[in-house]
Structure formats: structure tokens, C-alpha cells
């Protein structure tokens, strides 16, 4: 039996486990949930999934998604 774990890594280095996989270039909220596009406003905290790292070990496949904080100016392209 193989267990799958998904984690997000914030720019400051903090980590949090989430229950669903993401894809690189997704725009997510502070909890790691994908945001529906187009965004309603550019005045929100949102992250861009910039990278992904996967590690397999004894029946556990752990995936870490590296997040980058998006500025209000960067969020305008998603309006």
C-alpha cells in the first residue's frame, strides 16, 4: 500500500500539509486551495506554485510544492 502526502512550502520556509495535489503554475490561496480564475480582485493574498519536489520512502510518496507570494501588480494579469 502506498500513501501519498502533499505539502506546501511558503516563501518563509513554513510548511503545511494539504489533502490534494497541485500543478506547477497554479495560483492558490493561503491554505493551498486553487483559486478560480479570473480573480475577483488583485487585493488578496495569493501564491504561485513555483516548483515541486517528490520523495519516495517505504510506501510513502511525499510531494512538496514551493510557493512564491504574488504582489498586487502580478495578480492583475489574472483579473
PyMOL commands that place a pseudoatom at each C-alpha (Angstrom):
pseudoatom trace, name=CA, resn=UNK, resi=1, chain=A, elem=C, hetatm=0, pos=[0.000, 0.000, 0.000]
pseudoatom trace, name=CA, resn=UNK, resi=2, chain=A, elem=C, hetatm=0, pos=[1.313, 3.438, -0.934]
pseudoatom trace, name=CA, resn=UNK, resi=3, chain=A, elem=C, hetatm=0, pos=[0.384, 6.605, 0.952]
pseudoatom trace, name=CA, resn=UNK, resi=4, chain=A, elem=C, hetatm=0, pos=[0.519, 9.974, -0.788]
pseudoatom trace, name=CA, resn=UNK, resi=5, chain=A, elem=C, hetatm=0, pos=[1.272, 13.165, 1.138]
pseudoatom trace, name=CA, resn=UNK, resi=6, chain=A, elem=C, hetatm=0, pos=[1.123, 16.707, -0.218]
pseudoatom trace, name=CA, resn=UNK, resi=7, chain=A, elem=C, hetatm=0, pos=[2.796, 19.691, 1.438]
pseudoatom trace, name=CA, resn=UNK, resi=8, chain=A, elem=C, hetatm=0, pos=[3.074, 23.369, 0.596]
pseudoatom trace, name=CA, resn=UNK, resi=9, chain=A, elem=C, hetatm=0, pos=[6.202, 25.311, 1.490]
pseudoatom trace, name=CA, resn=UNK, resi=10, chain=A, elem=C, hetatm=0, pos=[5.726, 29.056, 1.990]
pseudoatom trace, name=CA, resn=UNK, resi=11, chain=A, elem=C, hetatm=0, pos=[8.468, 31.530, 0.961]
pseudoatom trace, name=CA, resn=UNK, resi=12, chain=A, elem=C, hetatm=0, pos=[9.435, 31.986, 4.639]
pseudoatom trace, name=CA, resn=UNK, resi=13, chain=A, elem=C, hetatm=0, pos=[10.092, 28.240, 4.944]
pseudoatom trace, name=CA, resn=UNK, resi=14, chain=A, elem=C, hetatm=0, pos=[6.961, 27.276, 6.894]
pseudoatom trace, name=CA, resn=UNK, resi=15, chain=A, elem=C, hetatm=0, pos=[5.305, 24.033, 5.783]
pseudoatom trace, name=CA, resn=UNK, resi=16, chain=A, elem=C, hetatm=0, pos=[1.736, 22.798, 5.799]
pseudoatom trace, name=CA, resn=UNK, resi=17, chain=A, elem=C, hetatm=0, pos=[0.170, 19.524, 4.724]
pseudoatom trace, name=CA, resn=UNK, resi=18, chain=A, elem=C, hetatm=0, pos=[-2.707, 19.716, 2.258]
pseudoatom trace, name=CA, resn=UNK, resi=19, chain=A, elem=C, hetatm=0, pos=[-5.042, 16.981, 1.054]
pseudoatom trace, name=CA, resn=UNK, resi=20, chain=A, elem=C, hetatm=0, pos=[-4.843, 17.423, -2.717]
pseudoatom trace, name=CA, resn=UNK, resi=21, chain=A, elem=C, hetatm=0, pos=[-2.185, 17.589, -5.426]
pseudoatom trace, name=CA, resn=UNK, resi=22, chain=A, elem=C, hetatm=0, pos=[-1.331, 20.837, -7.204]
pseudoatom trace, name=CA, resn=UNK, resi=23, chain=A, elem=C, hetatm=0, pos=[0.324, 21.609, -10.508]
pseudoatom trace, name=CA, resn=UNK, resi=24, chain=A, elem=C, hetatm=0, pos=[3.212, 23.955, -11.152]
pseudoatom trace, name=CA, resn=UNK, resi=25, chain=A, elem=C, hetatm=0, pos=[1.913, 27.435, -12.101]
pseudoatom trace, name=CA, resn=UNK, resi=26, chain=A, elem=C, hetatm=0, pos=[-1.347, 27.092, -10.122]
pseudoatom trace, name=CA, resn=UNK, resi=27, chain=A, elem=C, hetatm=0, pos=[-2.468, 30.196, -8.250]
pseudoatom trace, name=CA, resn=UNK, resi=28, chain=A, elem=C, hetatm=0, pos=[-3.500, 29.226, -4.735]
pseudoatom trace, name=CA, resn=UNK, resi=29, chain=A, elem=C, hetatm=0, pos=[-4.805, 30.883, -1.578]
pseudoatom trace, name=CA, resn=UNK, resi=30, chain=A, elem=C, hetatm=0, pos=[-3.053, 30.884, 1.785]
pseudoatom trace, name=CA, resn=UNK, resi=31, chain=A, elem=C, hetatm=0, pos=[-4.435, 27.383, 2.543]
pseudoatom trace, name=CA, resn=UNK, resi=32, chain=A, elem=C, hetatm=0, pos=[-3.169, 25.855, -0.702]
pseudoatom trace, name=CA, resn=UNK, resi=33, chain=A, elem=C, hetatm=0, pos=[-6.557, 25.726, -2.431]
pseudoatom trace, name=CA, resn=UNK, resi=34, chain=A, elem=C, hetatm=0, pos=[-6.529, 26.639, -6.142]
pseudoatom trace, name=CA, resn=UNK, resi=35, chain=A, elem=C, hetatm=0, pos=[-8.173, 29.995, -6.845]
pseudoatom trace, name=CA, resn=UNK, resi=36, chain=A, elem=C, hetatm=0, pos=[-10.802, 30.221, -9.588]
pseudoatom trace, name=CA, resn=UNK, resi=37, chain=A, elem=C, hetatm=0, pos=[-9.723, 32.396, -12.494]
pseudoatom trace, name=CA, resn=UNK, resi=38, chain=A, elem=C, hetatm=0, pos=[-10.391, 35.177, -13.283]
pseudoatom trace, name=CA, resn=UNK, resi=39, chain=A, elem=C, hetatm=0, pos=[-9.768, 36.546, -9.806]
pseudoatom trace, name=CA, resn=UNK, resi=40, chain=A, elem=C, hetatm=0, pos=[-12.385, 38.913, -8.353]
pseudoatom trace, name=CA, resn=UNK, resi=41, chain=A, elem=C, hetatm=0, pos=[-9.724, 41.423, -7.215]
pseudoatom trace, name=CA, resn=UNK, resi=42, chain=A, elem=C, hetatm=0, pos=[-5.979, 41.871, -7.016]
pseudoatom trace, name=CA, resn=UNK, resi=43, chain=A, elem=C, hetatm=0, pos=[-6.230, 42.793, -3.320]
pseudoatom trace, name=CA, resn=UNK, resi=44, chain=A, elem=C, hetatm=0, pos=[-5.782, 39.333, -1.853]
pseudoatom trace, name=CA, resn=UNK, resi=45, chain=A, elem=C, hetatm=0, pos=[-3.060, 37.056, -0.551]
pseudoatom trace, name=CA, resn=UNK, resi=46, chain=A, elem=C, hetatm=0, pos=[-2.216, 34.588, -3.294]
pseudoatom trace, name=CA, resn=UNK, resi=47, chain=A, elem=C, hetatm=0, pos=[0.705, 32.342, -4.101]
pseudoatom trace, name=CA, resn=UNK, resi=48, chain=A, elem=C, hetatm=0, pos=[2.099, 30.880, -7.297]
pseudoatom trace, name=CA, resn=UNK, resi=49, chain=A, elem=C, hetatm=0, pos=[3.261, 27.245, -7.295]
pseudoatom trace, name=CA, resn=UNK, resi=50, chain=A, elem=C, hetatm=0, pos=[6.820, 27.754, -8.492]
pseudoatom trace, name=CA, resn=UNK, resi=51, chain=A, elem=C, hetatm=0, pos=[8.241, 24.274, -8.091]
pseudoatom trace, name=CA, resn=UNK, resi=52, chain=A, elem=C, hetatm=0, pos=[7.662, 20.734, -6.972]
pseudoatom trace, name=CA, resn=UNK, resi=53, chain=A, elem=C, hetatm=0, pos=[9.796, 18.103, -5.254]
pseudoatom trace, name=CA, resn=UNK, resi=54, chain=A, elem=C, hetatm=0, pos=[8.813, 14.472, -4.746]
pseudoatom trace, name=CA, resn=UNK, resi=55, chain=A, elem=C, hetatm=0, pos=[10.403, 11.925, -2.420]
pseudoatom trace, name=CA, resn=UNK, resi=56, chain=A, elem=C, hetatm=0, pos=[9.575, 8.222, -2.139]
pseudoatom trace, name=CA, resn=UNK, resi=57, chain=A, elem=C, hetatm=0, pos=[10.368, 6.323, 1.028]
pseudoatom trace, name=CA, resn=UNK, resi=58, chain=A, elem=C, hetatm=0, pos=[8.999, 2.997, 2.328]
pseudoatom trace, name=CA, resn=UNK, resi=59, chain=A, elem=C, hetatm=0, pos=[5.494, 3.156, 0.927]
pseudoatom trace, name=CA, resn=UNK, resi=60, chain=A, elem=C, hetatm=0, pos=[5.108, 6.941, 1.304]
pseudoatom trace, name=CA, resn=UNK, resi=61, chain=A, elem=C, hetatm=0, pos=[5.291, 9.334, -1.638]
pseudoatom trace, name=CA, resn=UNK, resi=62, chain=A, elem=C, hetatm=0, pos=[5.648, 12.885, -0.324]
pseudoatom trace, name=CA, resn=UNK, resi=63, chain=A, elem=C, hetatm=0, pos=[5.346, 15.884, -2.628]
pseudoatom trace, name=CA, resn=UNK, resi=64, chain=A, elem=C, hetatm=0, pos=[6.356, 19.406, -1.628]
pseudoatom trace, name=CA, resn=UNK, resi=65, chain=A, elem=C, hetatm=0, pos=[5.086, 22.387, -3.601]
pseudoatom trace, name=CA, resn=UNK, resi=66, chain=A, elem=C, hetatm=0, pos=[7.228, 25.522, -3.369]
pseudoatom trace, name=CA, resn=UNK, resi=67, chain=A, elem=C, hetatm=0, pos=[5.162, 28.714, -3.255]
pseudoatom trace, name=CA, resn=UNK, resi=68, chain=A, elem=C, hetatm=0, pos=[6.014, 32.282, -4.262]
pseudoatom trace, name=CA, resn=UNK, resi=69, chain=A, elem=C, hetatm=0, pos=[3.968, 35.210, -2.961]
pseudoatom trace, name=CA, resn=UNK, resi=70, chain=A, elem=C, hetatm=0, pos=[2.335, 37.242, -5.727]
pseudoatom trace, name=CA, resn=UNK, resi=71, chain=A, elem=C, hetatm=0, pos=[2.194, 41.027, -5.469]
pseudoatom trace, name=CA, resn=UNK, resi=72, chain=A, elem=C, hetatm=0, pos=[-0.924, 43.039, -6.287]
pseudoatom trace, name=CA, resn=UNK, resi=73, chain=A, elem=C, hetatm=0, pos=[0.693, 44.070, -9.563]
pseudoatom trace, name=CA, resn=UNK, resi=74, chain=A, elem=C, hetatm=0, pos=[1.381, 40.437, -10.510]
pseudoatom trace, name=CA, resn=UNK, resi=75, chain=A, elem=C, hetatm=0, pos=[-2.210, 39.467, -9.646]
pseudoatom trace, name=CA, resn=UNK, resi=76, chain=A, elem=C, hetatm=0, pos=[-3.585, 41.962, -12.195]
pseudoatom trace, name=CA, resn=UNK, resi=77, chain=A, elem=C, hetatm=0, pos=[-2.738, 39.556, -15.000]
pseudoatom trace, name=CA, resn=UNK, resi=78, chain=A, elem=C, hetatm=0, pos=[-5.251, 37.074, -13.510]
pseudoatom trace, name=CA, resn=UNK, resi=79, chain=A, elem=C, hetatm=0, pos=[-8.204, 39.511, -13.399]
for i in range(1, 79): cmd.bond("trace and resi %d" % i, "trace and resi %d" % (i + 1))
show_as sticks, trace
zoom trace
